[in-house]
Amino acid sequence: MVNKKNIWFLTLFSLIIVLSVYYITMPKELLLSNLKSTFNDTDSSNINMEESSVIDVLKLEDKEKSDKEKEDLKKILTDSKASIDKKNEAFDKMKNLDINTTEEENISKHVKDEFKYDTFVKIDGDKIKVIVVADKLDTKTANKIMRFIQKDYDSKKYITIEYK
């Protein structure tokens, strides 16, 4: 039986989903033009908003991809027809996703604290990709960031630095 609470919940939840999809699919130029019109063009907060939006978009895309992968792995774990080996493999992958996410956040935080740059970090096995928000990044600073990240690991990591 459908009651009023369920109807209200579904209505509000649907509204949130629709607005979220609209916001995600909205062209970046439209969003930035709206932000610029609300702030003064000479205000430095516009520049910070644009720079951080690159990182935010990358983080959002990565989170969506990670959430989709976790959902697929959860389906395998809850599937009664899946073999024990497949369930163990899915569990290990889910555990590695969580570990990588935590490491990515820690690296990003430490680089921000040490070098004062906003970053997006993606770990894939022994490869670490770091995207730094900067107008220009010299090779000396990029090398310092790479060494700073590598010192936390015993084994050799292949670290790449990009700037946007």
DSSP file (Angstrom, degrees, kcal/mol; ACC not computed):
  #  RESIDUE AA STRUCTURE BP1 BP2  ACC     N-H-->O    O-->H-N    N-H-->O    O-->H-N    TCO  KAPPA ALPHA  PHI   PSI    X-CA   Y-CA   Z-CA
    1    1 A M              0   0    0      0, 0.0     2,-0.5     0, 0.0     0, 0.0   0.000 360.0 360.0 360.0 137.3    0.0    0.0    0.0
    2    2 A V        -     0   0    0      4,-0.0     2,-0.2     3,-0.0     3,-0.0  -0.758 360.0-170.9 -91.8 127.6    1.3    3.4   -0.9
    3    3 A N     >  -     0   0    0     -2,-0.5     4,-1.8     1,-0.1     5,-0.1  -0.668  37.1-101.9-113.4 174.0    1.2    6.0    1.8
    4    4 A K  H  > S+     0   0    0     -2,-0.2     4,-2.7     1,-0.2     5,-0.2   0.852 117.3  57.1 -65.0 -36.4    1.8    9.8    1.8
    5    5 A K  H  > S+     0   0    0      1,-0.2     4,-2.6     2,-0.2    -1,-0.2   0.922 107.9  47.7 -62.2 -43.1    5.3    9.5    3.2
    6    6 A N  H  > S+     0   0    0      2,-0.2     4,-2.7     1,-0.2    -1,-0.2   0.902 111.8  49.9 -64.8 -40.5    6.4    7.2    0.4
    7    7 A I  H  X S+     0   0    0     -4,-1.8     4,-2.5     2,-0.2    -2,-0.2   0.931 112.7  46.6 -63.7 -46.1    4.9    9.5   -2.2
    8    8 A W  H  X S+     0   0    0     -4,-2.7     4,-2.7     2,-0.2     5,-0.3   0.917 112.9  50.2 -62.9 -43.0    6.6   12.6   -0.7
    9    9 A F  H  X S+     0   0    0     -4,-2.6     4,-2.8    -5,-0.2     5,-0.2   0.946 112.7  45.5 -60.4 -49.1    9.9   10.8   -0.5
   10   10 A L  H  X S+     0   0    0     -4,-2.7     4,-2.4     2,-0.2    -1,-0.2   0.882 113.1  51.3 -63.3 -38.4    9.8    9.6   -4.1
   11   11 A T  H  X S+     0   0    0     -4,-2.5     4,-2.0    -5,-0.2    -2,-0.2   0.947 114.6  41.3 -63.9 -49.3    8.7   13.0   -5.3
   12   12 A L  H  X S+     0   0    0     -4,-2.7     4,-2.3     2,-0.2    -2,-0.2   0.892 115.0  51.4 -67.4 -39.5   11.6   14.8   -3.5
   13   13 A F  H  X S+     0   0    0     -4,-2.8     4,-2.3    -5,-0.3    -1,-0.2   0.916 110.1  49.7 -63.1 -43.0   14.1   12.1   -4.5
   14   14 A S  H  X S+     0   0    0     -4,-2.4     4,-2.6    -5,-0.2    -2,-0.2   0.898 109.7  51.8 -62.1 -41.0   13.1   12.3   -8.1
   15   15 A L  H  X S+     0   0    0     -4,-2.0     4,-2.4     1,-0.2    -1,-0.2   0.912 109.6  49.0 -62.4 -43.1   13.4   16.1   -8.0
   16   16 A I  H  X S+     0   0    0     -4,-2.3     4,-2.4     2,-0.2    -2,-0.2   0.916 111.6  49.5 -63.2 -43.2   16.9   15.8   -6.6
   17   17 A I  H  X S+     0   0    0     -4,-2.3     4,-2.6     2,-0.2     5,-0.2   0.926 111.4  48.7 -61.7 -45.9   17.9   13.3   -9.3
   18   18 A V  H  X S+     0   0    0     -4,-2.6     4,-2.3     1,-0.2    -2,-0.2   0.918 113.2  46.8 -62.6 -44.5   16.6   15.5  -12.1
   19   19 A L  H  X S+     0   0    0     -4,-2.4     4,-2.5     2,-0.2    -1,-0.2   0.882 111.9  51.2 -66.0 -37.5   18.4   18.6  -10.8
   20   20 A S  H  X S+     0   0    0     -4,-2.4     4,-2.5     2,-0.2    -2,-0.2   0.926 111.1  47.2 -64.7 -45.1   21.6   16.6  -10.3
   21   21 A V  H  X S+     0   0    0     -4,-2.6     4,-2.3     2,-0.2    -2,-0.2   0.906 112.4  50.7 -63.4 -41.0   21.5   15.3  -13.9
   22   22 A Y  H  X S+     0   0    0     -4,-2.3     4,-1.0    -5,-0.2    -2,-0.2   0.932 111.7  47.0 -61.5 -46.2   20.7   18.8  -15.2
   23   23 A Y  H  < S+     0   0    0     -4,-2.5     3,-0.4     1,-0.2    -2,-0.2   0.905 113.5  47.9 -63.5 -42.2   23.7   20.2  -13.3
   24   24 A I  H  < S+     0   0    0     -4,-2.5    -1,-0.2     1,-0.2    -2,-0.2   0.884 116.1  43.0 -67.7 -38.8   26.1   17.5  -14.4
   25   25 A T  H  < S+     0   0    0     -4,-2.3    -1,-0.2    -5,-0.2    -2,-0.2   0.532  86.7 114.7 -86.8  -5.5   25.0   17.8  -18.1
   26   26 A M  S  < S-     0   0    0     -4,-1.0     5,-0.0    -3,-0.4    -3,-0.0  -0.431  80.1-101.8 -65.8 134.8   25.0   21.6  -18.1
   27   27 A P     >  -     0   0    0      0, 0.0     4,-1.7     0, 0.0     3,-0.3  -0.299  23.0-130.6 -58.9 140.3   27.7   23.0  -20.4
   28   28 A K  H  > S+     0   0    0      1,-0.2     4,-2.7     2,-0.2     5,-0.2   0.851 105.8  58.9 -62.1 -35.9   30.7   24.3  -18.5
   29   29 A E  H  > S+     0   0    0      1,-0.2     4,-2.5     2,-0.2    -1,-0.2   0.891 104.9  49.8 -62.4 -39.4   30.6   27.6  -20.4
   30   30 A L  H  > S+     0   0    0     -3,-0.3     4,-2.0     2,-0.2    -1,-0.2   0.917 111.6  48.1 -65.2 -43.2   27.1   28.3  -19.2
   31   31 A L  H  X S+     0   0    0     -4,-1.7     4,-2.0     1,-0.2    -2,-0.2   0.930 114.0  46.3 -63.0 -46.0   28.0   27.6  -15.6
   32   32 A L  H  X S+     0   0    0     -4,-2.7     4,-2.5     1,-0.2    -2,-0.2   0.873 110.6  52.4 -67.1 -36.7   31.2   29.8  -15.8
   33   33 A S  H  X S+     0   0    0     -4,-2.5     4,-1.8    -5,-0.2    -1,-0.2   0.881 109.5  50.0 -67.0 -36.0   29.3   32.6  -17.5
   34   34 A N  H  X S+     0   0    0     -4,-2.0     4,-1.2     2,-0.2    -2,-0.2   0.895 111.3  48.9 -66.2 -39.6   26.7   32.5  -14.7
   35   35 A L  H  X S+     0   0    0     -4,-2.0     4,-1.2     1,-0.2     3,-0.2   0.905 110.4  50.8 -65.5 -41.0   29.4   32.6  -12.1
   36   36 A K  H  < S+     0   0    0     -4,-2.5    -1,-0.2     1,-0.2    -2,-0.2   0.857 107.4  53.4 -66.5 -34.5   31.2   35.5  -13.8
   37   37 A S  H  < S+     0   0    0     -4,-1.8    -1,-0.2     1,-0.2    -2,-0.2   0.797 108.3  49.9 -71.8 -26.3   28.0   37.5  -14.0
   38   38 A T  H  < S+     0   0    0     -4,-1.2     2,-0.3    -3,-0.2    -1,-0.2   0.737 113.1  50.4 -83.5 -21.3   27.4   37.1  -10.2
   39   39 A F  S  < S-     0   0    0     -4,-1.2     2,-0.2    -3,-0.1     0, 0.0  -0.791  96.4 -97.8-113.0 158.1   30.9   38.2   -9.3
   40   40 A N    >   -     0   0    0     -2,-0.3     3,-1.6     1,-0.1     6,-0.3  -0.520  31.6-127.2 -69.9 139.4   32.9   41.3  -10.4
   41   41 A D  T 3  S+     0   0    0      1,-0.3    -1,-0.1    -2,-0.2     5,-0.0   0.793 108.9  52.0 -62.3 -29.0   35.3   40.5  -13.3
   42   42 A T  T 3  S+     0   0    0      4,-0.1     2,-0.3     3,-0.0    -1,-0.3   0.516  84.3 111.4 -85.1  -3.4   38.3   41.9  -11.4
   43   43 A D    X>  -     0   0    0     -3,-1.6     3,-1.2     1,-0.1     4,-0.5  -0.534  65.3-144.0 -73.3 131.4   37.5   39.8   -8.3
   44   44 A S  H 3> S+     0   0    0     -2,-0.3     4,-1.8     1,-0.2     3,-0.2   0.663  92.3  76.9 -71.2 -15.4   40.1   37.1   -7.8
   45   45 A S  H 3> S+     0   0    0      1,-0.2     4,-2.3     2,-0.2    -1,-0.2   0.800  87.1  61.5 -66.5 -26.1   37.5   34.7   -6.5
   46   46 A N  H <> S+     0   0    0     -3,-1.2     4,-2.4    -6,-0.3    -1,-0.2   0.931 104.3  47.3 -61.9 -44.9   36.5   34.1  -10.2
   47   47 A I  H  X S+     0   0    0     -4,-0.5     4,-2.5     1,-0.2     5,-0.2   0.929 113.2  47.8 -63.7 -45.3   39.9   32.8  -11.0
   48   48 A N  H  X S+     0   0    0     -4,-1.8     4,-2.5     1,-0.2    -1,-0.2   0.877 110.4  52.9 -63.1 -37.2   39.9   30.5   -8.0
   49   49 A M  H  X S+     0   0    0     -4,-2.3     4,-1.4     2,-0.2    -1,-0.2   0.913 111.0  46.2 -65.5 -42.3   36.4   29.3   -8.8
   50   50 A E  H  X S+     0   0    0     -4,-2.4     4,-1.1     2,-0.2    -2,-0.2   0.917 114.1  48.0 -66.8 -42.8   37.5   28.4  -12.4
   51   51 A E  H >X S+     0   0    0     -4,-2.5     4,-1.1     1,-0.2     3,-0.6   0.927 113.9  45.5 -64.5 -45.0   40.7   26.6  -11.3
   52   52 A S  H 3X S+     0   0    0     -4,-2.5     4,-2.7     1,-0.2    -1,-0.2   0.778 103.5  65.1 -71.9 -23.0   39.0   24.6   -8.6
   53   53 A S  H 3X S+     0   0    0     -4,-1.4     4,-2.6     2,-0.2    -1,-0.2   0.843  97.0  55.9 -68.7 -30.3   36.2   23.7  -10.9
   54   54 A V  H <X S+     0   0    0     -4,-1.1     4,-2.2    -3,-0.6    -1,-0.2   0.948 112.0  42.4 -62.2 -47.6   38.6   21.7  -13.1
   55   55 A I  H  X S+     0   0    0     -4,-1.1     4,-2.8     1,-0.2    -2,-0.2   0.907 113.5  52.6 -64.4 -42.7   39.6   19.7  -10.1
   56   56 A D  H  X S+     0   0    0     -4,-2.7     4,-2.5     1,-0.2    -2,-0.2   0.899 109.2  49.1 -61.9 -40.9   36.0   19.4   -9.0
   57   57 A V  H  X S+     0   0    0     -4,-2.6     4,-2.6     2,-0.2    -1,-0.2   0.928 112.5  47.8 -64.7 -44.4   34.9   18.1  -12.4
   58   58 A L  H  X S+     0   0    0     -4,-2.2     4,-2.3     1,-0.2    -2,-0.2   0.914 113.5  47.7 -62.2 -42.4   37.8   15.5  -12.4
   59   59 A K  H  X S+     0   0    0     -4,-2.8     4,-2.6     2,-0.2    -2,-0.2   0.901 111.9  50.0 -65.3 -40.3   36.9   14.4   -8.9
   60   60 A L  H  X S+     0   0    0     -4,-2.5     4,-2.5    -5,-0.2    -2,-0.2   0.926 111.6  47.5 -64.8 -45.0   33.3   14.1   -9.7
   61   61 A E  H  X S+     0   0    0     -4,-2.6     4,-2.3     1,-0.2    -2,-0.2   0.910 113.7  48.1 -61.8 -42.1   33.9   12.0  -12.8
   62   62 A D  H  X S+     0   0    0     -4,-2.3     4,-2.7    -5,-0.2    -2,-0.2   0.900 111.4  50.2 -66.0 -40.4   36.3    9.8  -10.9
   63   63 A K  H  X S+     0   0    0     -4,-2.6     4,-3.0     2,-0.2    -2,-0.2   0.910 110.4  49.7 -64.9 -41.7   33.8    9.4   -8.1
   64   64 A E  H  X S+     0   0    0     -4,-2.5     4,-2.3     2,-0.2    -2,-0.2   0.921 112.8  47.1 -62.6 -43.3   31.0    8.4  -10.5
   65   65 A K  H  X S+     0   0    0     -4,-2.3     4,-2.3     2,-0.2    -2,-0.2   0.921 114.2  47.5 -63.5 -44.0   33.2    5.9  -12.2
   66   66 A S  H  X S+     0   0    0     -4,-2.7     4,-2.6     2,-0.2    -2,-0.2   0.907 111.4  50.4 -64.2 -43.0   34.3    4.5   -8.9
   67   67 A D  H  X S+     0   0    0     -4,-3.0     4,-2.3     2,-0.2    -1,-0.2   0.897 110.7  49.6 -63.1 -39.9   30.7    4.3   -7.6
   68   68 A K  H  X S+     0   0    0     -4,-2.3     4,-2.2     2,-0.2    -2,-0.2   0.920 112.0  48.0 -64.3 -43.3   29.6    2.5  -10.8
   69   69 A E  H  X S+     0   0    0     -4,-2.3     4,-2.2     1,-0.2    -2,-0.2   0.900 111.8  49.8 -64.7 -40.6   32.5    0.0  -10.4
   70   70 A K  H  X S+     0   0    0     -4,-2.6     4,-2.5     2,-0.2    -1,-0.2   0.894 109.1  52.6 -64.2 -39.3   31.6   -0.6   -6.7
   71   71 A E  H  X S+     0   0    0     -4,-2.3     4,-1.9     2,-0.2    -2,-0.2   0.913 109.5  48.6 -63.4 -42.4   28.0   -1.1   -7.6
   72   72 A D  H  X S+     0   0    0     -4,-2.2     4,-1.6     1,-0.2    -1,-0.2   0.902 112.1  49.0 -62.9 -41.1   29.0   -3.7  -10.2
   73   73 A L  H  X S+     0   0    0     -4,-2.2     4,-2.3     1,-0.2    -2,-0.2   0.873 108.0  54.1 -67.2 -36.9   31.2   -5.4   -7.7
   74   74 A K  H  X S+     0   0    0     -4,-2.5     4,-2.1     1,-0.2    -1,-0.2   0.876 104.9  54.9 -64.0 -36.7   28.4   -5.4   -5.1
   75   75 A K  H  X S+     0   0    0     -4,-1.9     4,-0.9     1,-0.2    -1,-0.2   0.904 108.5  48.1 -62.6 -40.3   26.1   -7.2   -7.6
   76   76 A I  H >< S+     0   0    0     -4,-1.6     3,-0.5     1,-0.2    -2,-0.2   0.920 111.1  51.0 -65.1 -42.4   28.7   -9.9   -7.9
   77   77 A L  H 3< S+     0   0    0     -4,-2.3    -2,-0.2     1,-0.2    -1,-0.2   0.848 115.2  41.6 -64.5 -34.3   29.1  -10.2   -4.2
   78   78 A T  H 3< S+     0   0    0     -4,-2.1     2,-0.5    -5,-0.1    -1,-0.2   0.527  87.7 109.6 -92.4  -5.9   25.3  -10.5   -3.6
   79   79 A D    X<  -     0   0    0     -4,-0.9     3,-0.7    -3,-0.5     8,-0.1  -0.580  56.2-157.4 -73.2 122.3   24.7  -12.8   -6.6
   80   80 A S  T 3  S+     0   0    0     -2,-0.5    -1,-0.2     1,-0.2    -4,-0.0   0.710  91.2  55.5 -73.6 -18.9   23.9  -16.3   -5.3
   81   81 A K  T 3  S+     0   0    0      2,-0.1    -1,-0.2    -3,-0.0     2,-0.1   0.594  84.3 103.7 -89.2 -11.3   25.0  -17.9   -8.6
   82   82 A A  S <  S-     0   0    0     -3,-0.7     2,-0.0    -6,-0.2    -6,-0.0  -0.437  75.1-114.7 -73.6 145.1   28.5  -16.4   -8.5
   83   83 A S     >  -     0   0    0     -2,-0.1     4,-2.2     1,-0.1     5,-0.2  -0.273  22.3-111.3 -74.8 164.1   31.3  -18.7   -7.6
   84   84 A I  H  > S+     0   0    0      1,-0.2     4,-2.7     2,-0.2     5,-0.2   0.884 118.3  54.6 -62.3 -39.4   33.4  -18.2   -4.4
   85   85 A D  H  > S+     0   0    0      2,-0.2     4,-2.5     1,-0.2    -1,-0.2   0.915 108.7  47.3 -62.5 -43.3   36.4  -17.2   -6.5
   86   86 A K  H  > S+     0   0    0      2,-0.2     4,-2.5     1,-0.2    -1,-0.2   0.896 112.6  49.7 -65.4 -39.0   34.5  -14.5   -8.3
   87   87 A K  H  X S+     0   0    0     -4,-2.2     4,-2.5     2,-0.2    -2,-0.2   0.913 111.7  48.3 -65.7 -41.8   33.2  -13.2   -5.0
   88   88 A N  H  X S+     0   0    0     -4,-2.7     4,-2.5     2,-0.2    -2,-0.2   0.911 112.4  49.0 -63.5 -41.9   36.7  -13.2   -3.5
   89   89 A E  H  X S+     0   0    0     -4,-2.5     4,-2.3     2,-0.2    -2,-0.2   0.911 112.0  48.6 -63.6 -42.6   38.0  -11.4   -6.6
   90   90 A A  H  X S+     0   0    0     -4,-2.5     4,-2.3     2,-0.2    -2,-0.2   0.899 111.2  50.5 -64.0 -41.0   35.2   -8.8   -6.4
   91   91 A F  H  X S+     0   0    0     -4,-2.5     4,-2.4     2,-0.2    -2,-0.2   0.917 110.4  49.1 -64.1 -43.0   35.9   -8.3   -2.7
   92   92 A D  H  X S+     0   0    0     -4,-2.5     4,-2.5     2,-0.2    -2,-0.2   0.900 111.1  49.8 -63.7 -40.8   39.6   -7.7   -3.3
   93   93 A K  H  X S+     0   0    0     -4,-2.3     4,-2.3     2,-0.2    -1,-0.2   0.907 111.1  49.3 -63.7 -41.1   38.9   -5.2   -6.1
   94   94 A M  H  X S+     0   0    0     -4,-2.3     4,-2.0     2,-0.2    -2,-0.2   0.905 111.2  49.7 -65.0 -40.8   36.5   -3.3   -3.9
   95   95 A K  H  X S+     0   0    0     -4,-2.4     4,-2.3     1,-0.2    -2,-0.2   0.914 110.7  49.7 -63.5 -43.1   39.0   -3.3   -1.1
   96   96 A N  H  X S+     0   0    0     -4,-2.5     4,-2.9     1,-0.2     5,-0.2   0.866 107.3  55.1 -64.7 -36.6   41.7   -2.0   -3.5
   97   97 A L  H  X S+     0   0    0     -4,-2.3     4,-2.4     2,-0.2    -1,-0.2   0.929 109.9  46.3 -60.6 -44.5   39.3    0.7   -4.7
   98   98 A D  H  X S+     0   0    0     -4,-2.0     4,-2.2     2,-0.2    -2,-0.2   0.910 113.1  49.0 -64.9 -42.2   38.9    1.9   -1.2
   99   99 A I  H  X S+     0   0    0     -4,-2.3     4,-2.5     2,-0.2    -2,-0.2   0.928 112.6  48.0 -63.3 -45.4   42.6    1.8   -0.4
  100  100 A N  H  X S+     0   0    0     -4,-2.9     4,-2.9     2,-0.2    -2,-0.2   0.899 109.9  52.6 -62.7 -41.1   43.4    3.7   -3.7
  101  101 A T  H  X S+     0   0    0     -4,-2.4     4,-2.2    -5,-0.2    -1,-0.2   0.920 111.0  47.0 -61.4 -43.7   40.7    6.4   -2.9
  102  102 A T  H  X S+     0   0    0     -4,-2.2     4,-2.3     2,-0.2    -2,-0.2   0.918 113.2  48.3 -64.0 -43.9   42.2    7.0    0.5
  103  103 A E  H  X S+     0   0    0     -4,-2.5     4,-2.8     2,-0.2     5,-0.2   0.903 110.1  52.5 -63.0 -41.7   45.7    7.2   -0.9
  104  104 A E  H  X S+     0   0    0     -4,-2.9     4,-2.3     1,-0.2    -1,-0.2   0.918 110.8  46.9 -60.9 -43.8   44.6    9.6   -3.6
  105  105 A E  H  X S+     0   0    0     -4,-2.2     4,-2.4     2,-0.2    -1,-0.2   0.901 112.9  49.6 -65.1 -40.6   43.0   11.9   -1.0
  106  106 A N  H  X S+     0   0    0     -4,-2.3     4,-2.8     2,-0.2     5,-0.2   0.924 111.6  47.6 -64.7 -44.8   46.1   11.7    1.3
  107  107 A I  H  X S+     0   0    0     -4,-2.8     4,-2.7     1,-0.2     5,-0.3   0.936 112.6  49.5 -61.4 -45.7   48.5   12.5   -1.6
  108  108 A S  H  X S+     0   0    0     -4,-2.3     4,-2.1    -5,-0.2    -1,-0.2   0.913 113.0  47.0 -59.4 -44.0   46.3   15.4   -2.7
  109  109 A K  H  X S+     0   0    0     -4,-2.4     4,-2.5     2,-0.2    -1,-0.2   0.915 113.0  48.2 -65.2 -43.8   46.1   16.8    0.8
  110  110 A H  H  X S+     0   0    0     -4,-2.8     4,-2.7     2,-0.2     5,-0.2   0.890 111.6  49.0 -67.6 -38.6   49.8   16.5    1.4
  111  111 A V  H  X>S+     0   0    0     -4,-2.7     4,-3.0    -5,-0.2     6,-0.6   0.904 111.7  50.4 -65.8 -39.7   50.7   18.2   -1.9
  112  112 A K  H  X5S+     0   0    0     -4,-2.1     4,-1.3    -5,-0.3    -2,-0.2   0.925 114.1  44.6 -61.8 -44.5   48.3   21.0   -1.0
  113  113 A D  H  <5S+     0   0    0     -4,-2.5    -2,-0.2     2,-0.2    -1,-0.2   0.909 122.6  36.1 -66.2 -42.3   49.9   21.4    2.4
  114  114 A E  H  <5S+     0   0    0     -4,-2.7    -2,-0.2    -5,-0.2    -3,-0.2   0.902 134.2  19.2 -80.6 -43.6   53.5   21.2    1.2
  115  115 A F  H  <5S-     0   0    0     -4,-3.0    -3,-0.2    -5,-0.2    -2,-0.2   0.492  92.4-125.6-112.6  -6.3   53.3   23.0   -2.2
  116  116 A K     << +     0   0    0     -4,-1.3     2,-0.4    -5,-0.6    -4,-0.2   0.818  65.4 130.6  64.8  33.0   50.1   25.0   -2.0
  117  117 A Y        -     0   0    0     -6,-0.6     2,-0.3    -9,-0.1    -1,-0.2  -0.938  59.1-127.2-116.2 139.6   48.7   23.6   -5.2
  118  118 A D        -     0   0    0     15,-0.5    15,-2.6    -2,-0.4     2,-0.3  -0.683  40.9-176.0 -77.3 138.3   45.2   22.1   -5.7
  119  119 A T  E     -A  132   0A   0     -2,-0.3     2,-0.4    13,-0.2    13,-0.2  -0.931  31.6-148.0-137.8 158.6   45.6   18.6   -7.2
  120  120 A F  E     -A  131   0A   0     11,-2.1    11,-3.0    -2,-0.3     2,-0.4  -1.000  24.4-165.4-121.7 127.9   43.7   15.7   -8.6
  121  121 A V  E     -A  130   0A   0     -2,-0.4     2,-0.4     9,-0.2     9,-0.2  -0.941   9.5-175.7-120.2 135.3   45.4   12.3   -8.0
  122  122 A K  E     -A  129   0A   0      7,-2.5     7,-2.9    -2,-0.4     2,-0.5  -0.990   7.8-161.3-131.1 124.2   44.6    9.0   -9.7
  123  123 A I  E     +A  128   0A   0     -2,-0.4     2,-0.3     5,-0.2     5,-0.2  -0.896  13.2 172.5-107.0 130.7   46.3    5.8   -8.8
  124  124 A D  E >   -A  127   0A   0      3,-2.9     3,-1.5    -2,-0.5     2,-0.5  -0.805  65.1 -61.7-137.2  93.4   46.3    2.8  -11.1
  125  125 A G  T 3  S-     0   0    0     -2,-0.3    -1,-0.0     1,-0.3     0, 0.0  -0.557 121.0 -12.9  69.3-118.8   48.5    0.0   -9.9
  126  126 A D  T 3  S+     0   0    0     -2,-0.5    32,-3.0    -3,-0.1     2,-0.5   0.229 120.0  94.4 -99.8  13.9   52.1    1.3   -9.7
  127  127 A K  E <   -Ab 124 158A   0     -3,-1.5    -3,-2.9    30,-0.2     2,-0.5  -0.900  52.4-171.0-107.7 133.1   51.2    4.4  -11.8
  128  128 A I  E     -Ab 123 159A   0     30,-2.5    32,-2.6    -2,-0.5     2,-0.5  -0.985   3.6-165.1-124.3 120.9   50.3    7.7  -10.1
  129  129 A K  E     -Ab 122 160A   0     -7,-2.9    -7,-2.5    -2,-0.5     2,-0.5  -0.922   5.7-170.3-108.1 126.2   48.9   10.5  -12.2
  130  130 A V  E     -Ab 121 161A   0     30,-2.9    32,-2.7    -2,-0.5     2,-0.6  -0.970   7.2-164.7-120.1 124.4   48.9   14.0  -10.6
  131  131 A I  E     -Ab 120 162A   0    -11,-3.0   -11,-2.1    -2,-0.5     2,-0.4  -0.949  12.9-161.7-108.7 120.5   47.1   16.9  -12.2
  132  132 A V  E     -Ab 119 163A   0     30,-3.4    32,-2.4    -2,-0.6     2,-0.9  -0.843  17.3-132.8-105.9 135.2   48.1   20.3  -10.7
  133  133 A V        +     0   0    0    -15,-2.6   -15,-0.5    -2,-0.4     2,-0.3  -0.781  56.8 125.0 -87.4 106.9   46.2   23.5  -11.0
  134  134 A A        -     0   0    0     -2,-0.9     3,-0.2     1,-0.1    -2,-0.1  -0.977  64.8-129.1-158.9 149.2   48.8   26.1  -12.0
  135  135 A D  S    S-     0   0    0      1,-0.3     2,-0.3    -2,-0.3    -1,-0.1   0.914 100.1  -0.4 -66.1 -42.1   49.3   28.6  -14.8
  136  136 A K        -     0   0    0     -3,-0.1     2,-0.5     2,-0.0    -1,-0.3  -0.990  64.3-162.9-149.1 139.3   52.8   27.2  -15.3
  137  137 A L        -     0   0    0     -2,-0.3    26,-0.1    -3,-0.2     2,-0.1  -0.965  16.2-144.8-127.5 114.8   54.7   24.5  -13.5
  138  138 A D     >  -     0   0    0     -2,-0.5     4,-2.2     1,-0.1     5,-0.2  -0.356  24.8-113.7 -76.8 161.0   58.5   24.3  -13.9
  139  139 A T  H  > S+     0   0    0      1,-0.2     4,-2.4     2,-0.2     5,-0.2   0.806 114.1  59.7 -65.7 -29.1   60.3   21.0  -14.1
  140  140 A K  H  > S+     0   0    0      2,-0.2     4,-2.0     1,-0.2    -1,-0.2   0.932 108.8  42.6 -65.1 -45.7   62.0   21.7  -10.8
  141  141 A T  H  > S+     0   0    0      2,-0.2     4,-2.4     1,-0.2    -2,-0.2   0.909 113.7  51.9 -67.4 -41.8   58.7   22.0   -8.9
  142  142 A A  H  X S+     0   0    0     -4,-2.2     4,-2.3     1,-0.2    -2,-0.2   0.904 110.0  49.9 -60.9 -40.4   57.3   19.0  -10.7
  143  143 A N  H  X S+     0   0    0     -4,-2.4     4,-2.5     2,-0.2    -1,-0.2   0.891 109.2  51.5 -64.8 -40.2   60.4   17.0   -9.8
  144  144 A K  H  X S+     0   0    0     -4,-2.0     4,-2.5     2,-0.2    -2,-0.2   0.907 110.3  49.2 -62.5 -41.5   60.0   18.0   -6.1
  145  145 A I  H  X S+     0   0    0     -4,-2.4     4,-2.2     2,-0.2    -2,-0.2   0.919 110.7  50.3 -64.1 -43.1   56.4   16.9   -6.2
  146  146 A M  H  X S+     0   0    0     -4,-2.3     4,-2.5     1,-0.2    -2,-0.2   0.925 113.4  44.8 -61.7 -45.2   57.3   13.6   -7.7
  147  147 A R  H  X S+     0   0    0     -4,-2.5     4,-1.8     1,-0.2    -1,-0.2   0.884 110.4  55.3 -65.7 -38.3   60.0   13.0   -5.1
  148  148 A F  H  < S+     0   0    0     -4,-2.5     4,-0.3    -5,-0.2    -1,-0.2   0.895 112.9  41.8 -61.1 -41.1   57.7   14.1   -2.3
  149  149 A I  H >< S+     0   0    0     -4,-2.2     3,-1.4     1,-0.2    -2,-0.2   0.910 112.0  54.4 -72.7 -42.6   55.1   11.5   -3.4
  150  150 A Q  H >< S+     0   0    0     -4,-2.5     3,-2.1     1,-0.3    -2,-0.2   0.798  93.0  70.8 -64.4 -29.4   57.7    8.7   -4.0
  151  151 A K  T 3< S+     0   0    0     -4,-1.8    -1,-0.3     1,-0.3    -2,-0.1   0.713  91.4  60.4 -64.2 -18.2   59.1    9.0   -0.5
  152  152 A D  T <  S+     0   0    0     -3,-1.4     2,-0.4    -4,-0.3    -1,-0.3   0.531  98.9  69.8 -83.5  -6.1   56.0    7.5    1.0
  153  153 A Y    <   -     0   0    0     -3,-2.1     4,-0.1    -4,-0.2     0, 0.0  -0.899  61.5-156.8-118.9 142.7   56.4    4.2   -1.0
  154  154 A D  S    S+     0   0    0     -2,-0.4     2,-0.2     2,-0.1    -1,-0.1   0.873  82.1  58.1 -78.9 -40.5   58.9    1.4   -0.7
  155  155 A S  S    S-     0   0    0      1,-0.1     2,-0.2     0, 0.0    -2,-0.1  -0.519 101.7 -88.0 -91.4 160.4   58.5    0.2   -4.3
  156  156 A K        -     0   0    0     -2,-0.2     2,-0.4     2,-0.0    -1,-0.1  -0.473  42.7-164.3 -69.2 129.3   59.1    2.3   -7.4
  157  157 A K        -     0   0    0     -2,-0.2     2,-0.9    -4,-0.1   -30,-0.2  -0.910  20.2-130.6-113.9 144.0   56.1    4.2   -8.6
  158  158 A Y  E     -b  127   0A   0    -32,-3.0   -30,-2.5    -2,-0.4     2,-0.5  -0.826  33.8-172.0 -95.4 102.3   55.7    5.8  -12.0
  159  159 A I  E     -b  128   0A   0     -2,-0.9     2,-0.4   -32,-0.2   -30,-0.2  -0.835   8.8-171.2-105.4 127.7   54.5    9.3  -11.3
  160  160 A T  E     -b  129   0A   0    -32,-2.6   -30,-2.9    -2,-0.5     2,-0.5  -0.944   6.4-157.2-117.1 141.7   53.4   11.7  -13.9
  161  161 A I  E     +b  130   0A   0     -2,-0.4     2,-0.3   -32,-0.2   -30,-0.2  -0.968  13.7 174.2-119.7 129.1   52.7   15.4  -13.3
  162  162 A E  E     -b  131   0A   0    -32,-2.7   -30,-3.4    -2,-0.5     2,-0.4  -0.914  15.0-150.3-123.9 155.2   50.4   17.5  -15.5
  163  163 A Y  E      b  132   0A   0     -2,-0.3   -30,-0.2   -32,-0.2   -26,-0.1  -0.975 360.0 360.0-127.7 148.3   49.3   21.0  -15.0
  164  164 A K              0   0    0    -32,-2.4   -31,-0.2    -2,-0.4   -29,-0.1   0.301 360.0 360.0-129.1 360.0   46.1   22.7  -16.1
